[in-house]
């Protein structure tokens, strides 16, 4: 044999020795011999412990309530649950065993329950009255809704002001009831169109294709995906706290999904709870605070406007109070967007406080390239508010081309350009249509010549003082002269009238609304006695 042949035989032998053995595939086995041990507490508390066993299993899903999410446990562990329906009954518990590769087997056992969830008479009277009690959000009180970290017991991150949140939240009613057999029932009655106010992190739980904005909570109809009725029970904890358990339901705002809320305060007139969220998008858990009052408690409705939150009496002579008022100066862009002819100044000739009155005077005079001067003052970043009643007692200027206005603009106007910011015109008047008062709102769908406008004729508006008022809620905006309503428009969550606005007072000359200026015009003044804002 040649040396080449010997070499070839050696190479072949080496190759044969280096070949890897083919791996043996692990056989996938379905869980078998599945058994379920159920232990029911003998104290009628409704507590149940389920311990499954089977061959080849890695973990289990235990379904205590059909249709609800399961309790997930590993092999060798037990699952606990508390049934909150009183009485003697048989209820199914389904256990699904899973092995490697996701193979599964299941069984259903029926558990005989004897439950008497007892709430003491005093507590039951507080939360459910004489058989049923209806609770609503304490919307007129600051702090009725809030959120904070788990590390403290107050809403450090955010606390809502009166009526600050979306109206769809405030339509909800929470109903607690009971019967003679100690069945304690809870139901959530959503408001218009079944809309539920939900945390932005939760939207994709129900609507996977939605694109919620960060920190922008939304109103959604989830009545076909969430439970709005359940049993409830109040649990006395070993640490002295109490837990309000509403089963698989929730208390109006969708963020706390466990169904369990710590009772912060419970009296016949007030219910405050703290719940812990588990955000769907994986954010850290948060503590949410909610305060409710009985529906028939006599709490002033949102439109009673009996609390004075701002008053400008113009009782100090000189320039308007700089702590409240700013000046808009110059001609603006294209005459402040309306083709107006005046130049706004901060001179006392155009704006001054004297004799208990604010006086804004439009004058025919050459000034910085304009033929007329006047003034415009506003409270941007000094006084802003959401919802309420505004009252302004004023006497108006006169003359063809004069255009006095008492109005409001959305406080986000610098980034949310008009008309998206929203505008509410409490009072407008034009000298070319003497004695006709206009009230209007402007929004992206209705602005400029298409604004939602109403008017009324009031004799002598330039001779006498009248009170021009506007009432603004989450549902509507209404306009008045001397307490006589003459115009109203609807408000809803899709309009830009559910946020802070600020006040503006001015006298313009000419422009798209003021019209032709009388060549004989010399000067005329708007006098304002007071401005009051109520909530």
C-alpha positions in Angstrom: 0.0 0.0 0.0 1.3 3.4 -0.9 1.9 6.1 1.7 -0.9 8.1 0.1 -3.4 5.2 0.6 -2.4 4.9 4.3 -2.8 8.6 4.7 -6.3 8.5 3.1 -7.4 5.7 5.4 -6.2 7.6 8.4 -8.2 10.7 7.4 -11.4 8.8 6.9 -11.0 7.1 10.3 -10.4 10.5 11.9 -13.6 12.0 10.3 -15.6 9.0 11.4 -14.4 9.5 14.9 -15.3 13.3 15.0 -19.0 13.0 13.8 -21.4 14.3 16.5 -24.1 11.9 17.8 -27.5 13.0 16.7 -29.4 14.5 19.6 -32.3 12.7 21.0 -35.5 14.7 21.0 -37.2 15.0 24.4 -40.6 13.4 24.3 -43.4 15.9 25.1 -45.8 14.5 27.6 -49.3 15.7 28.3 -50.1 16.2 32.0 -51.7 13.1 33.5 -53.3 12.0 36.7 -54.6 15.5 37.4 -56.2 15.8 40.9 -57.4 18.8 42.8 -57.6 19.1 46.6 -60.0 21.8 47.7 -60.0 23.2 51.3 -63.0 25.4 52.3 -62.6 27.5 55.4 -65.1 26.5 58.1 -65.8 30.0 59.3 -68.2 30.9 56.5 -65.7 33.5 55.3 -65.7 32.2 51.7 -62.0 31.5 51.7 -61.0 28.6 49.5 -57.5 27.0 49.0 -57.0 24.8 45.9 -53.9 22.5 45.6 -53.6 20.7 42.2 -51.3 17.7 41.5 -50.5 15.9 38.3 -47.7 14.1 36.5 -45.5 16.1 34.0 -46.9 19.5 35.0 -44.8 22.7 35.3 -47.6 25.2 36.3 -51.4 25.6 36.6 -54.1 28.0 35.8 -56.9 28.0 38.4 -60.2 29.6 37.3 -62.4 30.4 40.4 -64.9 32.5 38.4 -65.8 31.5 34.8 -64.6 34.1 32.4 -62.2 35.8 34.8 -58.4 35.8 34.7 -56.9 32.7 36.3 -54.7 32.5 39.4 -51.4 31.2 38.0 -49.2 28.9 40.3 -46.2 26.7 39.9 -46.2 23.0 40.5 -46.4 22.3 44.2 -48.1 25.6 45.1 -51.6 26.4 46.2 -54.1 29.0 45.0 -56.2 31.1 47.4 -59.5 32.9 46.6 -62.4 34.4 48.5 -65.9 34.0 47.3 -68.0 37.0 48.2 -71.5 35.7 47.5 -73.4 34.8 50.7 -75.5 31.6 50.9 -75.2 27.9 50.3 -74.4 27.0 46.7 -72.1 24.9 44.5 -69.6 26.7 42.3 -67.2 25.4 39.6 -63.4 25.7 39.9 -61.5 24.8 36.8 -57.8 23.8 36.9 -55.7 23.7 33.7 -52.3 21.9 34.0 -49.5 22.8 31.6 -46.4 20.8 30.7 -43.3 21.5 28.6 -44.2 22.7 25.1 -47.5 24.1 26.3 -49.4 20.8 26.3 -52.3 20.8 28.8 -55.1 18.9 30.4 -57.9 20.2 32.6 -60.5 19.3 35.1 -63.5 21.0 36.8 -64.5 20.4 40.3 -67.6 21.7 42.0 -67.1 23.2 45.5 -69.9 23.3 48.0 -69.9 26.8 49.7 -71.6 28.0 52.9 -70.8 31.7 53.0 -72.0 34.4 55.3 -70.1 37.6 54.7 -71.2 39.7 57.6 -70.8 43.5 57.6 -71.8 45.1 60.9 -75.0 47.1 60.9 -73.3 50.5 61.4 -70.9 50.0 58.5 -73.6 48.6 56.3 -75.8 51.6 57.0 -73.0 53.9 56.1 -72.2 52.4 52.7 -75.6 51.0 51.6 -78.2 52.9 53.6 -81.4 51.0 54.3 -80.9 48.6 51.4 -79.4 50.6 48.6 -77.3 53.7 48.4 -76.0 55.6 45.4 -72.7 57.4 45.4 -71.2 60.0 43.0 -67.9 61.7 42.7 -67.4 64.6 45.1 -66.7 66.7 42.0 -67.0 70.2 43.6 -64.3 69.6 46.1 -60.5 69.9 45.4 -58.7 66.6 45.9 -61.6 64.3 45.0 -59.3 62.5 42.6 -55.6 62.0 42.9 -52.5 59.8 42.4 -49.3 59.3 44.2 -46.5 56.8 44.9 -47.0 53.7 47.0 -44.5 55.1 49.5 -46.9 57.6 51.1 -50.6 58.0 51.8 -51.5 61.1 49.9 -51.7 62.0 46.1 -48.3 63.5 45.8 -48.2 63.4 41.9 -51.6 65.0 41.1 -54.7 66.2 42.9 -57.7 67.3 40.8 -59.4 70.6 41.4 -63.2 71.0 41.4 -64.7 69.6 38.1 -61.3 69.4 36.6 -61.6 66.0 34.9 -63.5 64.8 31.9 -67.2 65.0 32.3 -67.6 61.3 31.5 -66.1 60.5 34.9 -68.7 62.5 36.8 -71.6 60.8 35.2 -70.9 57.5 36.9 -72.9 56.3 39.8 -71.7 53.6 42.3 -74.6 51.6 43.8 -74.1 49.5 47.0 -77.1 47.3 48.1 -77.9 44.3 50.3 -80.7 41.9 51.1 -82.0 40.0 54.2 -79.7 37.1 53.3 -76.5 39.1 53.6 -76.0 39.3 49.9 -74.0 42.5 49.3 -74.2 43.7 45.7 -72.3 46.4 43.9 -72.9 47.9 40.4 -71.4 50.7 38.5 -73.8 52.7 36.3 -71.8 54.5 33.6 -73.1 57.8 32.2 -73.8 58.9 28.7 -72.9 56.5 25.9 -71.5 54.1 28.6 -68.2 56.1 28.5 -65.7 55.2 31.2 -62.8 57.5 32.1 -59.7 55.3 31.9 -56.0 55.8 32.5 -54.0 56.1 29.3 -51.8 53.1 30.2 -54.9 50.9 30.2 -56.3 51.8 26.8 -54.4 49.1 25.0 -55.7 46.5 27.3 -59.0 46.8 25.6 -58.1 48.4 22.3 -54.8 47.0 21.1 -54.7 49.1 17.9 -55.3 52.4 19.8 -52.5 55.0 20.1 -53.1 56.7 23.4 -51.2 59.9 24.1 -48.8 59.8 27.1 -50.6 61.0 30.2 -53.8 61.7 28.2 -56.6 59.7 29.9 -59.5 58.8 27.6 -63.2 58.1 27.7 -64.0 54.7 26.3 -67.0 52.3 26.2 -65.7 49.0 27.8 -69.1 47.7 28.9 -68.7 44.6 26.8 -65.2 43.9 28.1 -65.3 44.7 31.8 -67.5 43.7 34.7 -69.8 46.5 36.0 -71.6 44.4 38.7 -70.3 42.1 41.4 -70.7 41.3 45.1 -68.9 43.4 47.6 -67.6 43.0 51.1 -65.7 45.1 53.7 -62.8 43.2 55.2 -61.3 44.1 58.6 -57.5 43.6 58.3 -55.2 42.5 61.0 -53.3 45.9 60.9 -56.5 47.8 61.7 -57.2 48.9 58.1 -60.3 48.0 56.1 -60.6 46.8 52.6 -63.5 47.4 50.3 -63.6 44.4 47.9 -65.9 44.8 44.8 -64.9 41.5 43.3 -64.1 41.6 39.6 -65.6 45.1 39.2 -64.1 48.6 39.6 -65.1 51.9 41.1 -65.6 54.2 38.1 -62.0 55.3 37.1 -60.3 52.4 35.3 -56.8 52.0 36.6 -57.1 49.9 39.8 -57.9 46.5 38.4 -57.6 44.3 41.5 -61.1 45.1 42.8 -59.7 45.8 46.2 -59.6 49.3 47.7 -58.3 50.4 51.1 -61.0 52.5 52.9 -59.4 55.8 53.8 -62.7 57.3 55.2 -66.2 56.0 55.4 -69.1 57.9 56.9 -72.7 58.3 55.9 -71.7 61.4 53.9 -68.3 60.5 52.5 -66.4 57.5 51.0 -62.7 57.9 50.2 -60.7 54.9 49.0 -57.1 54.2 47.9 -56.4 51.6 45.2 -53.3 50.2 43.7 -52.9 50.0 39.9 -50.9 47.4 37.9 -50.5 49.4 34.6 -51.0 47.3 31.5 -47.9 48.9 29.8 -45.6 47.8 32.6 -45.2 51.1 34.4 -44.7 51.1 38.1 -47.8 50.6 40.3 -49.4 53.8 41.6 -51.8 54.6 44.4 -55.1 56.2 43.3 -57.4 58.2 45.6 -61.1 58.7 45.0 -63.7 60.5 47.1 -67.5 60.0 46.7 -70.6 61.5 48.3 -74.2 60.2 48.3 -76.1 61.1 45.2 -78.8 62.8 47.2 -76.5 64.4 49.8 -77.4 67.9 48.9 -73.8 68.7 47.9 -74.0 71.8 45.7 -74.2 70.9 42.0 -71.4 72.0 39.8 -73.4 74.9 38.4 -74.5 76.5 41.7 -71.5 78.9 41.6 -71.7 79.9 45.2 -68.0 80.3 45.9 -66.3 83.6 45.0 -62.8 82.7 43.7 -61.8 86.0 42.1 -62.8 89.6 42.4 -61.4 92.7 40.8 -63.1 95.8 42.2 -60.8 98.4 40.6 -60.6 100.3 43.9 -57.0 101.6 43.6 -56.4 104.5 41.4 -53.7 104.4 38.8 -52.6 101.6 36.4 -54.4 98.2 36.6 -53.0 96.0 39.3 -49.8 94.4 37.8 -50.3 91.3 40.0 -53.4 90.5 37.9 -53.1 92.3 34.6 -50.7 92.2 31.6 -50.8 94.4 28.5 -51.0 93.4 24.9 -49.1 96.2 23.0 -48.9 97.2 19.4 -51.0 96.3 16.4 -50.4 92.5 16.5 -50.3 90.5 13.3 -52.7 91.8 10.7 -54.5 94.0 13.2 -54.6 91.2 15.8 -55.8 88.8 13.2 -59.0 90.8 12.5 -57.7 93.8 10.4 -58.2 96.2 13.3 -57.0 99.8 13.1 -55.9 100.6 16.7 -52.5 100.6 18.4 -52.8 99.1 21.9 -50.8 101.0 24.6 -50.3 101.0 28.3 -50.6 104.8 28.6 -53.0 106.3 31.1 -54.7 108.1 28.2 -55.9 104.6 27.1 -56.2 102.6 30.3 -56.5 103.8 33.9 -58.3 103.0 37.1 -60.0 105.9 38.7 -63.1 106.6 40.8 -63.6 102.8 41.4 -63.7 102.1 37.6 -61.4 100.6 35.0 -61.5 102.8 32.0 -60.3 101.7 28.6 -60.5 104.5 26.1 -60.2 104.3 22.3 -59.0 107.6 20.7 -58.6 108.9 17.2 -54.9 110.0 17.2 -51.8 109.3 15.1 -49.6 107.0 17.1 -46.7 104.8 15.9 -48.1 104.6 12.4 -51.7 104.0 13.4 -54.7 106.4 13.4 -56.3 105.1 16.6 -55.1 104.1 20.1 -56.7 101.9 22.7 -55.7 99.3 25.3 -56.1 95.5 25.9 -55.3 93.9 29.3 -55.3 90.2 30.1 -54.7 87.9 33.1 -52.6 85.3 31.3 -50.5 83.3 33.9 -51.8 85.5 36.7 -55.4 84.4 37.0 -56.7 81.4 35.1 -59.5 79.0 35.9 -61.7 76.2 34.6 -65.5 76.3 34.8 -67.5 78.8 36.7 -69.6 82.0 36.4 -68.1 85.3 35.3 -69.9 88.5 36.1 -68.7 91.9 34.7 -70.6 95.1 35.4 -69.8 97.5 32.6 -70.9 100.5 30.5 -69.8 100.3 26.9 -68.3 102.8 24.4 -70.2 104.0 21.4 -69.5 105.2 17.9 -69.2 103.6 14.5 -66.3 101.2 14.4 -65.9 100.7 18.2 -65.7 97.0 19.2 -65.5 96.5 22.9 -65.0 92.9 24.2 -64.9 91.0 27.5 -63.7 87.6 26.6 -61.5 84.5 27.5 -58.8 82.5 25.8 -57.5 79.0 26.4 -54.4 79.3 28.5 -52.5 76.9 26.2 -52.8 79.3 23.2 -49.1 79.7 22.7 -48.7 76.0 21.8 -52.3 75.2 20.8 -52.8 77.9 18.2 -56.2 79.6 17.9 -58.8 78.5 17.3 -57.7 75.1 18.7 -57.1 76.8 22.1 -60.7 77.8 22.3 -62.3 81.3 22.9 -65.3 82.3 24.9 -66.7 85.8 24.2 -68.6 86.9 27.3 -69.7 90.2 25.7 -69.0 91.8 22.4 -70.6 95.0 21.0 -70.1 97.0 17.9 -71.0 100.6 17.5 -72.3 100.0 14.1 -75.1 97.9 15.6 -75.7 99.9 18.8 -77.3 98.1 21.8 -76.9 94.6 20.4 -74.9 92.3 22.7 -73.2 89.2 21.4 -72.0 86.0 23.2 -70.0 83.4 21.3 -67.6 80.5 21.4 -64.8 79.7 18.9 -63.3 76.2 18.4 -61.6 74.4 15.5 -65.0 73.6 13.9 -66.8 76.9 14.7 -64.7 80.0 14.5 -64.6 83.6 13.1 -67.7 84.0 10.9 -68.8 80.5 11.8 -68.6 80.9 15.6 -71.5 79.7 17.7 -73.0 83.1 18.4 -76.2 84.4 20.0 -77.3 88.0 20.5 -79.8 90.2 22.3 -80.8 93.9 22.2 -80.4 95.8 25.5 -81.4 99.4 25.3 -78.8 102.0 26.5 -75.7 99.8 26.9 -73.6 102.9 26.4 -75.6 105.0 28.8 -76.0 102.7 31.8 -74.1 99.9 33.5 -75.3 96.3 32.9 -74.0 92.9 34.2 -72.7 90.7 31.5 -72.3 87.1 32.7 -71.3 83.7 31.4 -71.8 80.3 33.1 -69.4 77.6 32.0 -69.6 73.9 32.9 -68.5 70.6 31.4 -71.9 70.3 29.7 -72.7 73.8 28.5 -71.8 77.5 28.3 -74.6 80.0 28.9 -74.7 83.8 28.3 -76.6 86.4 30.3 -77.3 90.1 30.5 -78.7 91.3 33.8 -79.4 87.6 34.7 -81.5 87.1 31.6 -80.2 84.2 29.6 -80.1 84.9 25.8 -77.8 82.2 24.4 -76.4 78.7 25.3 -74.1 76.2 23.6 -73.2 72.7 24.5 -69.8 71.6 25.8 -68.3 68.1 25.6 -65.0 66.3 25.9 -64.3 66.9 22.2 -64.2 70.7 22.5 -61.4 72.9 23.9 -63.5 74.2 26.8 -62.4 71.8 29.5 -59.2 73.4 30.7 -57.9 76.7 32.1 -58.8 80.0 30.5 -57.8 83.6 31.2 -59.6 86.9 31.0 -59.2 89.7 28.4 -60.7 93.2 28.2 -60.2 95.5 25.3 -61.7 98.1 22.9 -60.8 97.5 19.3 -61.5 99.8 16.3 -62.8 98.7 13.0 -61.7 95.3 11.7 -63.8 92.4 10.4 -66.4 92.7 13.1 -66.1 96.3 14.2 -66.7 97.5 10.6 -66.3 101.0 9.2 -65.1 103.6 11.6 -67.1 106.9 11.8 -64.9 109.6 10.3 -66.1 111.9 13.1 -65.1 109.6 15.9 -62.9 111.2 18.5 -62.9 109.1 21.7 -65.1 106.7 23.7 -64.6 104.7 26.9 -65.6 101.3 28.2 -66.0 101.5 32.0 -65.9 98.4 34.2 -67.1 98.5 37.8 -66.1 95.0 38.8 -65.3 91.4 37.6 -66.3 88.5 39.8 -65.7 84.8 39.2 -67.6 82.1 41.1 -67.3 78.3 41.2 
